[in-house]
């Protein structure tokens, strides 16, 4: 049974291996370049414990890091789409299940072998690709300290392997339910994309209880934010950074007594602030005006030391979901008439 499954799967597996080899050649070359640049910047610091020149490394390879993550991110979904969805749907669409499911091998054993061969191969391919990207960009990640970034988190270490496992099982189950290969492939891609949007934004920030800190909103702190206000006009500050932390939530601007900043005061500072003539930064006199109100914000954050905890927890979540979907598929295939 394993040999038969492998013979049926060998062409997609060969395509995957060739693509992985080409990707590996590029990433290894890139990783060596990154390390040469890292050593060059370190040498310019003359052995100083803190090397300000290393910040340039993150700038030099910022776009490359994002491109690699964006390239690796869809891989689990594509494997689920092209490897998982046709696994059963192709048999049902062609009607060959009538022969396959009437042999001495039981349906569940047939499905188990299929899932094991295809699923483990998908996890191996994704794991090698993620390992190479993690190795290549590790000097940049250390300098930039942004491993919790939504894009980068899903393209490093353990998480992509769990994504691949879920994507394949999801594709198999959808193919079993839809019974048509092309619709099953399209639906697999759609469901996986929706899942990959929901988990980082709604689930990941709450995998562990957040820590909180009250930050005074000085003019300097406001000028370091990415934005002021919201689409509703609420007095909020967006994109605040906490050293060595992943900021998950920021409250509205509040006064010393804990009350929300009056919207009229916020609008006045934002649209017509007093002109000091000496304000610096992206928000200029607006930042100075708001700082004069003696404001603070409550910031919820996850310490960067929890990175591996989040990797393990999210991977376990995806693997658990994959196991549940596999159980549904085993139950469904046993009850479906041949």
C-alpha positions as CSV (number, residue, x, y, z in Angstrom):
1,X,0.0,0.0,0.0
2,X,2.8,2.4,0.8
3,X,4.6,1.5,-2.4
4,X,1.4,2.0,-4.5
5,X,0.8,5.4,-2.8
6,X,4.3,6.5,-3.4
7,X,4.1,5.5,-7.1
8,X,1.0,7.6,-7.5
9,X,2.5,10.5,-5.7
10,X,6.0,10.5,-7.1
11,X,5.5,13.1,-9.8
12,X,4.2,15.8,-7.4
13,X,6.9,14.8,-5.0
14,X,9.6,15.2,-7.6
15,X,8.3,18.6,-8.6
16,X,8.3,19.6,-4.9
17,X,11.9,18.4,-4.4
18,X,13.1,20.2,-7.6
19,X,11.5,23.4,-6.4
20,X,12.9,23.0,-3.0
21,X,16.4,22.5,-4.4
22,X,16.2,25.7,-6.5
23,X,14.9,27.6,-3.5
24,X,17.6,26.1,-1.2
25,X,20.4,27.2,-3.7
26,X,19.2,30.8,-3.6
27,X,18.6,30.9,0.2
28,X,22.0,29.4,1.0
29,X,23.7,32.0,-1.2
30,X,21.6,34.7,0.4
31,X,22.5,33.4,3.9
32,X,26.2,33.6,3.1
33,X,25.8,37.2,1.8
34,X,24.0,38.1,5.0
35,X,26.8,36.7,7.2
36,X,29.4,38.5,5.2
37,X,27.6,41.8,5.6
38,X,27.1,41.1,9.3
39,X,30.9,40.4,9.8
40,X,31.7,43.5,7.8
41,X,29.6,45.7,10.0
42,X,30.9,44.1,13.2
43,X,34.5,44.7,12.0
44,X,33.7,48.4,11.7
45,X,32.8,48.6,15.4
46,X,36.3,47.7,16.5
47,X,35.1,45.2,19.1
48,X,32.6,47.5,20.9
49,X,30.0,45.6,22.8
50,X,27.2,47.6,21.2
51,X,27.6,48.0,17.5
52,X,25.4,50.8,16.0
53,X,26.4,49.9,12.5
54,X,24.5,46.6,12.8
55,X,21.3,48.6,12.5
56,X,22.2,49.1,8.9
57,X,22.0,45.3,8.3
58,X,18.3,45.3,9.2
59,X,17.8,48.2,6.8
60,X,19.7,46.5,4.0
61,X,17.8,43.2,4.2
62,X,14.4,44.4,5.4
63,X,12.7,44.0,2.0
64,X,14.5,40.7,1.3
65,X,13.3,39.3,4.6
66,X,9.8,40.3,3.8
67,X,10.0,38.9,0.2
68,X,11.3,35.6,1.5
69,X,8.5,35.4,4.1
70,X,5.9,36.3,1.5
71,X,7.3,33.6,-0.8
72,X,7.3,30.9,1.9
73,X,4.0,31.9,3.4
74,X,1.7,30.5,0.6
75,X,3.7,27.2,0.4
76,X,1.6,25.2,3.0
77,X,-1.6,26.4,1.3
78,X,-0.3,25.4,-2.1
79,X,0.6,22.0,-0.9
80,X,-2.8,21.5,0.6
81,X,-4.3,22.7,-2.6
82,X,-2.3,20.7,-5.1
83,X,-1.4,17.7,-3.0
84,X,-4.1,17.3,-0.4
85,X,-7.3,18.3,-2.3
86,X,-6.9,15.9,-5.2
87,X,-5.9,13.0,-3.0
88,X,-9.5,11.7,-2.5
89,X,-11.4,14.0,-4.8
90,X,-9.6,12.6,-7.9
91,X,-10.7,9.1,-7.0
92,X,-14.3,10.1,-6.4
93,X,-14.5,12.2,-9.6
94,X,-13.1,9.5,-11.8
95,X,-15.1,6.7,-10.0
96,X,-12.0,4.6,-9.3
97,X,-12.9,4.4,-5.6
98,X,-15.3,1.6,-6.5
99,X,-12.3,-0.6,-7.3
100,X,-9.9,0.8,-4.7
101,X,-12.4,0.5,-1.8
102,X,-13.4,-3.0,-2.6
103,X,-9.9,-4.5,-2.2
104,X,-8.5,-6.2,0.9
105,X,-7.2,-2.9,2.3
106,X,-9.8,-1.1,4.3
107,X,-10.9,2.4,3.5
108,X,-9.4,3.8,6.7
109,X,-6.1,2.1,6.2
110,X,-6.0,3.4,2.6
111,X,-6.7,6.9,3.8
112,X,-4.2,6.6,6.6
113,X,-1.4,5.6,4.3
114,X,-2.3,8.4,1.8
115,X,-2.3,11.0,4.6
116,X,0.9,9.7,6.1
117,X,2.9,9.7,2.8
118,X,1.6,13.0,1.5
119,X,1.3,14.8,4.8
120,X,4.8,13.9,6.0
121,X,6.3,14.8,2.7
122,X,4.6,18.2,2.8
123,X,5.8,18.8,6.3
124,X,9.3,17.8,5.4
125,X,9.4,20.1,2.3
126,X,8.0,23.0,4.3
127,X,10.2,22.3,7.2
128,X,13.4,22.3,5.2
129,X,12.4,25.5,3.4
130,X,11.5,27.2,6.7
131,X,14.7,26.0,8.3
132,X,16.8,27.4,5.5
133,X,15.0,30.8,5.6
134,X,15.4,30.9,9.4
135,X,19.1,30.2,9.1
136,X,19.7,32.6,6.3
137,X,17.9,35.6,8.0
138,X,18.9,34.8,11.6
139,X,21.5,37.7,11.8
140,X,18.9,40.1,10.4
141,X,16.3,38.8,12.9
142,X,18.6,39.3,15.8
143,X,19.4,42.9,14.8
144,X,15.8,43.9,13.8
145,X,14.2,42.1,16.7
146,X,10.8,41.8,14.9
147,X,10.3,38.0,14.9
148,X,6.7,38.6,16.2
149,X,5.8,40.3,13.0
150,X,2.7,38.7,11.5
151,X,4.5,37.9,8.2
152,X,7.8,36.8,9.7
153,X,6.4,34.7,12.5
154,X,4.7,32.3,10.1
155,X,7.8,31.9,8.0
156,X,10.3,30.8,10.7
157,X,11.0,27.7,12.8
158,X,8.2,25.4,13.7
159,X,5.0,27.1,12.7
160,X,5.2,26.5,8.9
161,X,5.5,22.7,9.4
162,X,2.2,22.7,11.4
163,X,0.6,24.9,8.7
164,X,1.5,22.3,6.1
165,X,0.1,19.5,8.1
166,X,-3.2,21.3,8.5
167,X,-3.4,22.4,4.9
168,X,-3.0,18.8,3.6
169,X,-5.6,17.4,5.9
170,X,-7.9,20.3,5.1
171,X,-7.5,19.6,1.4
172,X,-8.2,15.9,1.8
173,X,-11.4,16.5,3.9
174,X,-12.7,19.1,1.5
175,X,-12.0,16.8,-1.5
176,X,-13.9,14.0,0.3
177,X,-16.9,16.3,0.9
178,X,-16.9,18.2,-2.5
179,X,-16.0,15.2,-4.7
180,X,-14.7,17.4,-7.5
181,X,-11.0,18.1,-7.8
182,X,-10.9,21.7,-9.1
183,X,-13.6,23.1,-6.7
184,X,-11.9,21.2,-3.8
185,X,-8.6,22.9,-4.7
186,X,-10.2,26.3,-4.9
187,X,-12.1,25.9,-1.6
188,X,-9.0,24.6,0.2
189,X,-7.0,27.6,-0.8
190,X,-9.9,30.0,0.3
191,X,-10.4,28.3,3.7
192,X,-6.7,28.2,4.4
193,X,-6.2,31.9,3.5
194,X,-9.1,32.9,5.7
195,X,-7.6,30.8,8.6
196,X,-4.2,32.3,8.1
197,X,-5.7,35.7,8.4
198,X,-7.9,35.0,11.5
199,X,-5.3,33.1,13.6
200,X,-2.5,35.8,13.7
201,X,-5.0,38.6,14.3
202,X,-7.6,37.1,16.6
203,X,-6.0,34.0,18.2
204,X,-2.3,34.5,18.4
205,X,-2.3,37.6,20.6
206,X,-4.4,35.7,23.2
207,X,-2.4,32.4,23.4
208,X,-0.8,33.7,26.6
209,X,-2.1,36.4,28.9
210,X,-0.7,39.8,28.0
211,X,1.4,42.0,30.3
212,X,0.4,45.7,30.7
213,X,2.3,48.9,31.1
214,X,1.2,52.6,31.2
215,X,3.3,54.7,28.9
216,X,3.5,58.5,29.3
217,X,2.7,60.3,26.1
218,X,5.5,62.7,25.8
219,X,6.1,64.5,22.5
220,X,9.0,62.2,21.8
221,X,6.8,59.1,22.4
222,X,4.0,60.4,20.2
223,X,6.4,61.2,17.4
224,X,7.7,57.5,17.5
225,X,4.1,56.2,16.8
226,X,2.9,55.3,13.4
227,X,-0.3,57.2,13.5
228,X,-2.8,59.2,15.5
229,X,-6.6,58.8,15.5
230,X,-8.8,56.1,14.0
231,X,-11.4,55.8,11.3
232,X,-14.0,56.7,13.9
233,X,-12.1,59.8,15.0
234,X,-11.3,58.3,18.4
235,X,-8.3,59.8,20.2
236,X,-6.0,56.8,19.9
237,X,-2.3,56.4,19.1
238,X,-1.3,53.6,16.8
239,X,2.0,51.7,16.3
240,X,3.7,52.3,19.6
241,X,6.8,50.3,20.3
242,X,7.9,48.7,23.6
243,X,11.5,47.6,23.8
244,X,11.9,43.8,23.6
245,X,8.1,43.2,23.3
246,X,5.3,42.6,20.9
247,X,2.6,45.2,21.4
248,X,-0.8,43.5,21.0
249,X,-3.2,46.3,22.0
250,X,-3.1,50.0,22.9
251,X,-5.8,51.9,24.7
252,X,-7.1,55.3,23.9
253,X,-5.2,58.4,25.1
254,X,-6.2,59.0,28.7
255,X,-5.7,61.8,31.2
256,X,-3.8,61.5,34.5
257,X,-7.1,60.6,36.2
258,X,-7.7,57.7,33.8
259,X,-10.5,59.4,31.7
260,X,-10.5,59.3,27.9
261,X,-9.1,62.4,26.3
262,X,-11.9,64.8,25.3
263,X,-12.4,64.4,21.5
264,X,-12.6,68.2,21.1
265,X,-9.2,68.6,22.7
266,X,-7.8,65.9,20.5
267,X,-9.3,67.5,17.3
268,X,-8.0,70.9,18.3
269,X,-4.4,69.6,18.8
270,X,-4.7,67.6,15.6
271,X,-6.2,70.2,13.3
272,X,-5.1,73.5,14.8
273,X,-2.3,73.0,17.3
274,X,-0.5,76.0,18.9
275,X,2.5,76.8,16.8
276,X,5.7,76.6,18.8
277,X,8.0,76.9,15.8
278,X,10.4,74.4,17.4
279,X,8.5,71.1,17.2
280,X,10.3,68.2,15.5
281,X,9.1,64.8,14.4
282,X,6.4,63.6,12.1
283,X,3.6,65.0,14.2
284,X,5.3,68.3,15.1
285,X,3.2,70.7,17.0
286,X,0.4,68.2,17.4
287,X,2.7,66.0,19.5
288,X,3.7,69.0,21.6
289,X,0.0,70.0,22.1
290,X,-1.0,66.5,23.2
291,X,2.0,66.1,25.4
292,X,0.9,69.3,27.3
293,X,-2.3,67.4,28.3
294,X,-0.3,65.0,30.5
295,X,-1.6,61.9,28.8
296,X,-0.8,58.2,29.0
297,X,-1.9,55.0,27.3
298,X,-2.2,51.5,28.6
299,X,-0.3,49.1,26.4
300,X,-0.8,45.3,26.3
301,X,2.3,43.4,25.2
302,X,4.0,40.0,25.0
303,X,7.7,39.9,26.0
304,X,10.0,38.8,23.3
305,X,11.2,36.0,25.6
306,X,7.8,34.3,24.9
307,X,8.6,33.8,21.2
308,X,9.2,30.1,21.5
309,X,6.2,29.6,23.7
310,X,4.1,31.1,21.0
311,X,5.7,29.0,18.3
312,X,5.0,25.8,20.2
313,X,1.4,26.9,21.2
314,X,0.4,27.9,17.7
315,X,2.0,24.8,16.2
316,X,0.2,22.6,18.7
317,X,-3.1,24.4,17.8
318,X,-2.7,23.7,14.1
319,X,-1.7,20.1,14.7
320,X,-4.7,19.6,17.0
321,X,-7.0,21.1,14.4
322,X,-5.4,18.8,11.7
323,X,-6.0,15.8,14.0
324,X,-9.7,16.8,14.4
325,X,-10.2,17.2,10.7
326,X,-8.5,13.9,10.0
327,X,-10.8,12.2,12.5
328,X,-13.8,13.7,10.6
329,X,-12.3,12.5,7.3
330,X,-11.9,8.9,8.6
331,X,-15.5,8.9,9.9
332,X,-16.8,10.3,6.6
333,X,-14.9,7.9,4.4
334,X,-16.2,4.9,6.3
335,X,-19.8,6.0,5.9
336,X,-19.7,7.0,2.3
337,X,-21.0,4.4,-0.2
338,X,-18.5,3.2,-2.7
